[in-house]
Amino acid sequence: MSPANSATEATGGFRHFHDQLAGLKSQLLLMSEKAEALVDLAVDALLATDEAKAEAVIRGDREIDLLELDVEERAVHLLALQQPMARDLRFLVSAIKVSSDLERVGDHAVNIAQCAQRLAALRTDITPTPEIEDMARRSRKMLADALDAFVRADGQLGRDVCRADDQVDSLHDSVFRILLTHMLADPRTINASLELLLVSRNLERVADLATNIGEDAVYLAEGKQIKHHREDGERPGLHVDGRA
C-alpha cells in the first residue's frame, strides 16, 4: 500500500471513530432526556395523585434500561477496537459510568411513582411540601447541566453542578423536619408522611447521581478526580493535614 493510500485510510478511520463517539454522545443525551422526563412525570403523578402517570413512569423505565445496554456496548466496542488515547479514553470509560448513573435515575423515578400510587391508595389529606417541588426542579436542572457539562467537557459547569447538591441536601433536611412535625402532631399522618419522605430521599439521590456525572465532567475536561472532595496532591485515605 502506498503512503498516500495509508494516509487516506488512517484519515478515514479517524473520522469513523469520531463519528462513533458523536453517536455515543447522542445516545447519552437521549438517555438523559428520557431520565429527566421520567422524573418530571413521576413528580407530576405525585402532585396530581395520578395513577395513570405513575404507571407510565414504571413502563418507561424499560427504555432507559435498554439505552444503558446500548451505550455500554458501544463504549466497550470502541475501547476494544480503537485503543483510544487521552481524553477519548477518559470519555469512553466515563460514558459507561454515566449511563449507569442515568439508569439509576430512572429507577429513582420509578420509586417516586410507586410512592405516588401508594399515596393515592391511602387517600390522605397530607400533600407534598413546596420543598419537594423545589427539590424536583433543582435535581432535574442538575441532571441536565451535568450531562451538558459531560458532553461538552466543561469542567467549570461540572463543578457548579457539584456545588448545587448542597441546596438539595438542605431541602431534604427541611422536608424531614416538616414531616416529622406532622407525624408527632398526628400519628394518623405517619404512613403518608413516610411516603413523602421516601420521595424526598429519591430526589436527593437523583441530585447525588447528577453530582457523580458532574465529577465525571471535571475528570473528562481536566483529567482530575474530585470525587469525595479529592483534588490533585491529596492522597486517598488521608485528610488534608495528613491524618488517616
Helices and strands as residue ranges (DSSP letters): H 3-48, H 51-82, H 86-122, H 130-152, H 155-185, G 187-189, H 190-222, G 227-229
